[in-house]
Amino acid sequence: MDQLSIHLTCVHVPYTEEEKSIEVVSKYAEEKNLIAPIVLDQDYEIVTKYKIQGLPSFCLIDKEGQLIDRKMGDTGWEKILKKLEKRS
């Protein structure tokens, strides 16, 4: 990621009240070896702002917070990476 000058931030969108627990999210992140910061979107503000319609979703956002691109589904991450590689 450093080669591309980007910063990765994960956003957790809870499906249930239990998933709003920081402990539940932390345990999951630890199990999956996630080291990027995780923002908890407890009130669905990020989902609303970027019009996320499905999970997982991957968004490319510029420094000003403007959406550059969005991909959904299990292959979304690879598609975003390919777009970044083309731009560098």
C-alpha angles and dihedrals in degrees: 000000000000090000089061095044094236133131121220119216123174122214120207115209111192121223094189138025089255090058089059087072114108088212092056092049092045092051092050092048091050092049091051093043092238110172100172118099114268122216115203109223093198095159096038093244095138093044089052096044094052095034095238109188102175142022133270095038127166121205130191107210127180127227091270092055095254118145112244099174141345131202128182135204136035093307094048095096093055091048092052091049091051090052091050092049091053091052095050 
